[in-house]
């Protein structure tokens, strides 16, 4: 405990990165994150580790935007650092760089020392704690459960024939030990399918471990998956990897096509032999795993451009399931919208009944690049600002859908022309900026002979962010 009699408040605040004082938060039921003024995490408690399913070592000393799939504008901590004002009871749905999704409420407070901002303290309440209580009180005729163990094929919503085929294939594959590969765009529900396969299998009582292969730095991924042996490198300790810790359960390798090709061969050997060898060790350890993987690009294209080994694809893709994007099953929009309204009514204590006909028509004309995940975010965002009304209308939608209201209300010809010209210019500007960024990254990679560390340092960004942008622009590294 902190002896406040021996420490002035100012001195205590200057020692934020000293675990001796921050240990008062170790046993908090809420997650606690403390950062310095640059957004670097200096403290990360046990409850936060449970919420994120993340080892504290993967968070401490890293910037929050490197740990979470957020940027300076979407991270509440970074917003608080910029505004220097508290942000209270702010709901956020986020994803860690390891691939774990979380629905939480944040209370973020700036920390000052003699009027100088020195850091942030963030208290995180997991919605899961709330939904465990709420879910135990089902609505009439409806069972409300939101924990991952309750994710079954019956809860995967859709009636499009191709989507139903995918569900049936996944259901049959869950009863066998064969590897399953899921192919679908970001946001189509690959992890939902993976969890349903696990929960439907005979391994449902065992551990389920999702791994985002695209988010973990190349030099850490092997140790995270296979474990490490003391003396393998400076600071290495005897530590079991995710394969070993998930023994008898299911491991989900998300975006396996983003995994370094050299490591893919080790994954292949481990799967074929059902054994793992920790980094730096001689002894092999037997494992019994159900392997589920996913790719977000056509695997045959990934094979041809050298980002996916063909032998690994044939081993992991024994059962290959294509999950179609939302734009190819627009008839499911009403079902999905109703489901998300019901879900967030329960979480928020609202009584919203539906979306308006105008909104649904605009939903059906939209291309949904973020697929089902984007639809849920749109519904959730609208329900935050719909007030006591029972219908979501166009004005309740988030700003990036504001152009829908323009489409629904024709403007006079001159105004309409001006608006279209402005929109076209905006789109062209965004495209030009994106092309320029892609060219800079390509040229810098070339100048640094595709060395990720040197390229990231030259560009002034993290290795994780560089990997993300390489994947975003589909840059091929020869």
Secondary structure, DSSP 4 states (H G I P E B T S, - for coil): ---TTTS-HHHHHHTTT-HHHHGGGTT-SSEEEEEETTSBEEEE-HHHHHHHT--GGGTTTSBHHHHBS--TTT-HHHHHHHH-S-EEEEEEEEEBTTS-EEEEEEEEEEEEETTEEEEEEEEEEEHHHHHHHHHTSPPTT-----SGGG--GGGS----HHHHHHHHHHHHHTTSSS-EEEE--TTS-HHHHHHHHHHHSTTTTS-EEEEETTTS-HHHHHHHHHEE-TTSSTT---EE-HHHHTTTSEEEEETGGGS-HHHHHHHHHHHHHTEE--BT----EE---EEEEEESS-HHHHHHTTSS-HHHHHHHTTEEEE---GGG-GGGHHHHHHHHHHHHHHHHT----EE-HHHHHHHHHS--TTHHHHHHHHHHHHHHHSTT-SEE-GGGS-GGGTHHHHHHSPPPHHHHHHHHHHHHHHHHHHHHHHHHHHHHHHHHHHHTTT-HHHHHHHHTS-HHHHHHHHHHTT----
